[in-house]
Amino acid sequence: MAKVPGSADAIRDQFGPHLNFEPAGGWQHESQHAPDKLVKTHCCFCGQQCGIQLKVRDNRVVGFEPWEEFPFNQGMLCPKGVKRYLQSGHPDRLLDPLMRTDAGFRPTTWDEALGTTVRRLRELQAKYGRDAVAVYGGASLTTEKAYLVGKFARVALGTRHIDYNGRLCMVSAGTAYKPAFGADRSPIPWSDIPKAQVLLVIGANVGECAPITTSYIWRCRDRGGQLIVVDPRFTPIARNADLYLPVRPGTDLQLLMGMLHIVLRDGLENRAFIEAHTTGFEAVAESVKPYDPRAVAERTGVPPEAIERAAHMFAKAERAILLHARGLEHHSKGVENCSAAINLCLATGHFGREGSGCAMITGQGNGQGGREHGQKCDQLPGQRSIDDPKAREHVARVWGISPEELPGAGYSAVEIMEAIHRGEIKGLLSICFNPLVSLPDATFTREALERLEFFGVIDFFLSETAQHADVVLAGSLQEEEEGVVCTAEGRVVHIRKAVDPPGNARGDASIFCDLAARLGKGQYFPYREPREIFEELREASRGGIADYYGITYERLDREMGVFWPCPSEDHPGTPRLFEGGVSMHADGKCRFQLTPWRESGDPVDADYPVYLTTGRVVSQYLSGTQTRRIGALVEQYPEPRVEIHPRLAATFDVDTGDLVTVTTRRTELTLPCAVVKTIRPDTVFIPYHWAGDKSANRLTHRTIDPRSKIPEFKVSACRLAKAGQAHAQLPTATGASRV
Amino acid sequence: MQFFVDPSRCIGCQSCLNACEECETHRGVSMINFDFVDRRESIATAAYVCFHCEDPTCAEVCPADAIKKGDDGIVQSALEPRCIGCANCVLACPFGIPKLHPKRELMMKCDMCYDRTSVGKKPMCATVCPSQALTFATPETIARERREVPTNTFQFGRETVKTKVFMMTPVGVDEVSIDVADYMWEARA
């Protein structure tokens, strides 16, 4: 049904991606006209949520000015933040709702677009049942919108299938932290990072994916702190590491268990902490016995003495912090990986005090806030479990429904796409999600999208996924609607509205409210502005884990953000969780978790002998819906390159610029390669931000972690072949070409 | 406040390069010099501003007397009516800083954000730099917070060049290997 209508060229001509290099009117014009105002808000890209001031003139964002007073980034910005304003007034921007036709898409009225969406969703639910319709949300939405998406799915549509693209982000971490500590949040504020004596950064390309965190790591080094970097690639921060461990993709768990083995073998554990604050230590101690350094070296490719040194450095430090991100989490054993990281911190007593602890570096814009208040398939607002009768009762009361009306847990993001593929789910409403680029096995995702009987999308640009839609509802950019987000460090901050949506585009929240009204559920969605949603969210989260009850917009402005939990308006907020090693479990204990080993879902063998790992580059954000339209960001890294070590390159005679065909058990992809010594010779890397014949996710596989449901993006098996010559170069300075 | 460049902190994000061209006085033109040192061998990158020499070679070789140094020690971009676009300065600068803009037949380079520093702000690049590889701070702050040591004396053969901008130099660095293979266990098997 929902194939992309018309020709691909016509779609591209009409909807892009086109590159916007200059502000409206050109550079000269811009230099000569002062902005009307500066709006203090936050960058829309990534979980760091840097403070930024947007220059606004004539209802357009025309530039930026650093916001040096905001404590987290003090004016610092990465190139995405610097150039983010160029999405405002972009020629590709959707200014009207769209209806699909045989030849493409035609602009329409809101009445027709909303009416069609509601009619089709109702028809599908009447014919196939309520759960035949699913909702996709996104972790770049404000927390108000994320809350609204969850409530809309469960109350207005009555479906249990609501999940979001944060499922591709840090869910493995959350799924490990919750049983260990009782909450899913970084236990430390970033201000703790410079205070550590040893930083263990594992599976986190900080320089490219969380650039501002680099400053915190360098400040730690400035104070004499030592840096250990664990990664199959020599990432920008590895250059300054005191110890670099080139772990083989998929073997982080072995390494972490090996480190704990050494800690216990050498009596470096913190017995007092373990006895006072933890449970489950003995079983975990027993489980790491087979992981001697020699055995671990064989599996991980890290020399035994390097593992020994890392374990000793970490355990002997008075204060040490372990930072991890997608490199540890994007695995079919992502939860075990994170649990092993937590176990190491607990065993060494690096937890619950200044300069000591572990933290996930959440990646998406509102990766933290977007997962706390109800768009996860198994959670209700306040990080409450949807299976907990008390939680259901509380949220149902706030929403004015009975607990029985509240659906139970539904499918996760990958599972929803699989249910669409097998025909169980017939209709989909999606916002802030580009699964065709971001989900694994893109060929499968395309087949699934083509089987949908109805597909509605809310978006500001026509993403590759939205091209499959029947109806596209023109929504809003981050700067066009007020709200809050929660940053990677757990700080809730205020997104100020800078401009109105252009043309006939509308605020996302009002679109959901209108859809709900047309579904006959308007009484549950009476909000006139985001503030009213936030007031309800405060109540809904009250008494929960992520308790926002004491947070108000005014406090966020006054205090430059508030860390949750914040149960009352006179509560200062909680920058450091679990102070003194006291968890949020009823007994206050932190729980060691067993971490049994599992092989990858796509194992390397004789036919597919090379590891493929995917990730990001600094100039692009997620599926590139926004950043692939901004000229300077595209120039900086124009297309995906296969990073390959000279030794591997020599085995099939390729050099930088040659085309390489990468084949996995799914399909093949041909891209130019970059021969670099900064990657293991048994591994290749491809960034995933692109679509179609440049989409790394055509190669990846759909194996998910059984608990967190995160896909195994960091390990696929592949083989390589030379395919010809291209004109690609090794990266050079983009400035040269622009000047 | 002084300007300090520390390539060892650079993560290659090019935020400086992108932000420079957003400055009001020269929107669309970036004055940052940015390089991948040797991407095949290393991830190392370096971002530079003009070093603002005490005796600027660029000014000395300019046949049109278009490059001026102010009392504040800032070596300005070429004066538009005077510059003849000959590129002498581009060829002569020991740091490779000036760039010729062929369309405008004009040399332009970093003037250390005079528009910003004169009103108490930091230069744009040093404000946004996520790793503080480009830093604008007092020498006391640098002495207190950094391990690396600033120097503003450069040796080019027998030529000594003193500059307004400081370069941070590492202390106690041993030989560092940058080939991943050298760190691996299998490499020795």
Interface residues (C-beta under 8 A of the other chain):
Chain A: E22 G26 W27 Q28 E30 S31 G63 F64 P66 E68 N73 G75 M76 L77 C78 P79 G81 V82 K83 G207 E208 P211 I212 T214 S215 W218 R219 R221 D222 G224 P232 R233 F234 T235 P236 I237 A238 R239 N240 Y244 L245 P246 A297 E298 T300 G301 V302 P303 P304 A306 V618 S619 A632 Q636 H645 P646 R647 T656 A674 V675 V676 K677 T678 I679 R680 P681 L730 P731 T732 A733 T734 G735 R738 V739
Chain B: S8 R9 C10 I11 G12 C13 Q14 S15 L17 N18 A19 E21 E22 E24 T25 H26 R27 G28 V29 S30 I32 N33 F34 D35 F36 R39 R40 E41 S42 I43 A44 T45 K99 H101 K122 M124 T127 V128 C129 P130 S131 Q132 E145 R146 R147 I178 D179 V180 A181 Y183 M184 W185 E186 R188
